[in-house]
């Protein structure tokens, strides 16, 4: 055996990497409808390279295999609902076959990563400048041995400095990955905002929590016409009726591409996995996929 073929004593097994990931993002804190954890792979196999990405799409699989990754960690599940077959005759089955044939496992950290300290919500809040923050909604399930007061969906707090709605939207556009959608906002562009809420991914189901938190502006993704319209109409109506001080008709809305709002977490995940493994004398080479997996590829501005 040559020295290059000798086992690396610092290389963890897949089971050890999964244990580290589960420590960072406890599966018990995932939403009940979610599907997180190890999707495919041999727990006894050694792991030397880990690629983190938002989506387990074909291009990301190509990248993982081309780099020689032993593990692909994605935010979005490949199988959110149960299936009866993973035959390579289906596009999702082919992903599993290609990964396993190439010696690469697949692991998912989804809503458990949304809720975690230094998870999706904290990464987004850091980028847009939210301080003195707390979860928008605490996790329903606790994580043994963790600070559950810092664990939950979304974040809300004060902006590092007041700005206009338009200025805040420009900041969001500057710090997130560029996508065809860009950034949309709803509200008076010149209104001054001092507090903000964020939720990576689809967030129009949390409008009541945002209103209860008295946030001036809410950053999330996948905002639909009717929920967004009704939220703004209700906010403006109630502000007029109550003579509410501050920006009238809050919360204002800032709508981002789904992929863009979740991608920033990947860098934290790389750092935190390395730290968790180092505590046990283990190490992997980990990197973030720079591939833009947002499904929209172009935009034609309306006139």
N, C-alpha and C positions, 0 to 999 in steps of 0.2 A: 504493500500500500504506500503510495507516495504521500508526501506531507500535505499536498493539496486535497487528497482524498480522505485525510484523517478527520474523524468527527470533531466538530467544534464544541468544546465543553460549555461555551456560553450560549449555544443555540438552544432555545426552548423547544419542547414538543408543542404540537398544535393544542393539546389539552392545557398546557401551561399558558399559552397565549390567550386561549378562550377564558381561562380563569382570571387572567389579568383584565381582559375586556369586561367580563361580568362584574369584576370589582369596581370598575369605573362606571359601568352602565348596568346596574342590576336588572336582570330580566323581570323581577317582581314589580318594577316601577313602570313597565310598559303598559299601555292601554290594553284592556281586555280583548279588543278585537285584533290586536297586532300579532305579528309572527316574527319573533326575534330569535337570535341565537345561531348556533352552527347549522348550516343548511347541508353542507357536503364536506367530506374530508375524513381522514383517519386520525383520530386523536393522538396516536402514537408517533405520527410522522414528524420529523424535524421541520422547524420553520426558521428560515434565514432572511427571507424578504417578504414584506407585507405592503400591499398597495391599498390605499384608502380612496374611495370614490363615493359619489352620491348614488349612482344608478348602476345596477348589474346588467348593463346593455352590452350588445355584441362588441362595440368598439372598445369598451373598457376591458372586456375579457381578452381581446386581442392585445391590448396594452399590457395587461397583467402577465399573459403568457409570453409575450415578446421580451419582457424584462426578466422573466424567470421567477416570478413571484410564487411563493409557496402558499400564500394566503391572500385572498381578496376580501376586504371588509367594506361593505356598502351600507349606506344609510337606508335606502329603500329595499324592502324585501323583494326577492325574486318570486316567491310564492306567498301572497298574502292570504289566499284561500286554498283549501285543501285540493289536492289533485289525486287522480287514481293512476297516473302514469308519468314517468319522466323519460319516456322514449325520445330518442334523438330525432324523431319525425316531427316533434313540436319545437317551436322556437325556444321555449323555456327549457325543455328537456335537452335541447342541443347545447344550451349554456352549461348545464350540469355535466354533460358528457365531455365537452371540450375542456372544462376546468379540470375534471378528474383525470382525463387522459394526459393532460399537461402537468399533472402533479400539483395542482393548485386548489386549495380548499376555499369555501365561501362561508362567510359569517355576516350576520346582519345586526346592526344596532340602530333601531328606529326611534320609537317614542321613548324608549328608555334613555337614548342619547339626547332626545329633545329636552327631557326633564332634568338631566344631571348637571351638577356644578361643572362649569367649563364645557358644557354641552352645546347643543345647537342654539339654544336661546341666549346663553351667556356670550357665545362668540358673536352673535348678531348684535347684542346689546353693547358689547365692547366697541365694535366697529362704528356704530352710529352715535356713541358718546353718552350712554346712559349710566348715571352714577346713583349711589344710594338705592340700589334696586332690590327687588324682591320678586318671587314668582308671581305671575299673573293669576295662576290657579295652582294650589298645592297638589302634589301627586296624591291620588286616592290610596295607593298602596305604599307602605313604608319600605325602606331599604335597611335591613339589619346593619347596625354599626355605623350608620351614616347620619349626617345632619339633614333631617327631612325638611327643616325650615328653609333650606336653600335649594330644595329639589321640587320642581313642578313645571307645568307648561307655561311657556312665555316668561317675559320679564317686564317689569314696569318700574319707573323711577324718574329722577330728574335728569335733564340734559346738562352737560357740563357747562354750557352757557346758552342763554336764550337766543333764538334765531327766528326768522320768518318761516312759514310753512314751505315756501318755495326754496329758501336756503337750505332747509332741512332735507327736502327731497333731493336737492343737488348733492348734498353730502352722502345720502344713501346711494345715489347713482355712482358717486366717485369711489366708494369703498367696496361695492359689491362687484362680482364678475359681470362683464358686459354681456348682455343678451339682446336678442332681436326685439323683445318687448320693451326694454328700457324700464323707466320708472313712471308710473302714473300717480297723480295725487288728486284729492278731492277736498275743496275748501278754499277759503280766501288766501291767495298766494302771499299777501302782505301781513296776515295775522301772525302775531308773535306766539311762539310755542315754547314752553318751559319744561313740560313733562311729556314722556313718551312711553308707549308700550310696544313690545315687539313679540312676534311669534313666527318662527321659521316654518315654512310650508303653509298649507291651507288653514286660514285662521278666521273665516267669517262665522264659525260656530262659537266664537268667544267674545262676541260683541257685548253681551251683558256684563262680562267680567271686566272688559275695558272701560265701559261706562261707570261701573261701580268703583273702579280705581281712579276715576277723574283724570285720565290721561288726556292731554291736549291733542295728541296725534298717535295713530296706531299704524305700525309697519307690519305687513304680513303679505301673503301671496294668494293667488287664485280667487280674487274677489269677484263675486258674481253681481250682475246688474241689480236684481231685486233686493237682495240683502243689503248691499251697499247703499242703494237709493233710499231704502226705508230707514236705515240707520241715520243717514244724514238728515232726512226729513224730520224724523223724530227728534233728533238733537237740536235742530234749529227751532222747531216748534216749542220744545220745552224750555229752551234758553229764552225765547221771547216771553213765554208765559211767566217765567220765574224771575226775569230780570237778572239772570245769572251773571256775575262778574267774570272777567277773563274773556278769552276768545269765544265769540258767539258760535254756537253750533258744533261744539266739540263732542266727540273726537273727530278730528280730521283723519283722512285716510291716505296712506302711502302704499301702493300696490307694487310688489316686485315679482319677478319670475320665481317660481317655486324653487327651481334648482339653485338660483343665485342666493336665496335667503338661507339655504342650508349648507352650501359649500364651505363657508368660512370655518365651520366646526372641524373640518378634516385636519386642519393644521394643529388644532389643540389635541385632537385624537392621536396624531403621530407623536407629539411631545409627551403626552400623558401615558401612552402605552410604553414608550421608552423608559420613562421614569419608574413605572410600575414593575417592569421586568428587571431593571437595574437593581431594584431593591432586593432581588433574589439572585443577583449575580448573573443575570441573563441579558441577552442583547439580540436585536434584530435590526436589519436595515429597513426602514419604513419611509414611504414617500406618499405624497398626495397626487392623485391624478389631476392633471390640468385640462383634461378633455371637457369641453362644454357639452353636457348631456341634456340641456334644455331642448325639448322637442321642436320648438319654433325656430326656424332658420332665416326668416326674413320679415321685413315690415315695409309696407307702403304707406307713407304719411297721408292722411286725409287732407283735403283742401277746403 
